[in-house]
Amino acid sequence: MQWATRLKALRQLIADEGLTIAILAAVASATAIAFGFSAEADIVASMLIISLVTALAETRLRSEK
């Protein structure tokens, strides 16, 4: 039963518009840095990871209100 509840919560989190917009912004900014400033791959990967974790945390905190 716990897994079903967790999967339902994960599905609702992914379906949220705010998360989608935040991830799109993270990818767009990482792409701009990668091509615009010729950044190293590890910098771009780090930025994407930090952005995605921040987007998930923000969406989760907003959904708890």
PLY file of the C-alpha trace (Angstrom):
ply
format ascii 1.0
element vertex 65
property float x
property float y
property float z
element edge 64
property int vertex1
property int vertex2
end_header
0.00 0.00 0.00
2.85 2.39 0.75
4.31 1.98 -2.73
0.99 2.79 -4.36
0.70 5.96 -2.29
4.27 6.98 -3.09
3.80 6.32 -6.81
0.62 8.39 -6.80
2.43 11.26 -5.06
5.32 11.03 -7.53
2.91 11.09 -10.47
1.18 14.19 -9.09
4.56 15.87 -8.55
5.65 15.22 -12.12
2.30 16.32 -13.52
2.56 19.67 -11.73
3.03 22.63 -14.09
5.43 24.41 -11.75
7.91 21.55 -11.82
7.77 21.35 -15.59
8.46 25.06 -15.97
11.31 24.95 -13.44
12.98 22.03 -15.21
12.57 23.73 -18.58
14.20 26.88 -17.19
17.07 24.84 -15.74
17.74 23.10 -19.04
17.49 26.36 -20.99
19.93 28.17 -18.71
22.38 25.24 -18.76
22.20 25.18 -22.55
22.86 28.92 -22.73
25.90 28.57 -20.47
27.18 25.53 -22.35
27.01 27.06 -25.81
27.18 30.77 -25.03
30.18 30.67 -22.73
31.74 27.35 -23.83
31.56 25.99 -20.30
33.07 22.66 -19.32
30.79 19.62 -19.18
31.20 19.15 -15.43
30.04 22.72 -14.75
26.96 22.27 -16.93
26.15 18.90 -15.34
26.55 20.35 -11.84
24.26 23.24 -12.71
21.61 20.87 -14.07
21.73 18.66 -10.97
21.48 21.60 -8.58
18.65 23.14 -10.61
16.67 19.91 -10.73
17.04 19.29 -7.00
15.98 22.86 -6.28
12.96 22.53 -8.57
11.88 19.32 -6.87
12.30 20.82 -3.40
10.40 23.97 -4.29
7.53 22.04 -5.86
7.33 19.69 -2.91
7.30 22.56 -0.40
4.60 24.40 -2.34
2.42 21.31 -2.54
2.49 20.87 1.25
0.89 24.28 1.90
0 1
1 2
2 3
3 4
4 5
5 6
6 7
7 8
8 9
9 10
10 11
11 12
12 13
13 14
14 15
15 16
16 17
17 18
18 19
19 20
20 21
21 22
22 23
23 24
24 25
25 26
26 27
27 28
28 29
29 30
30 31
31 32
32 33
33 34
34 35
35 36
36 37
37 38
38 39
39 40
40 41
41 42
42 43
43 44
44 45
45 46
46 47
47 48
48 49
49 50
50 51
51 52
52 53
53 54
54 55
55 56
56 57
57 58
58 59
59 60
60 61
61 62
62 63
63 64
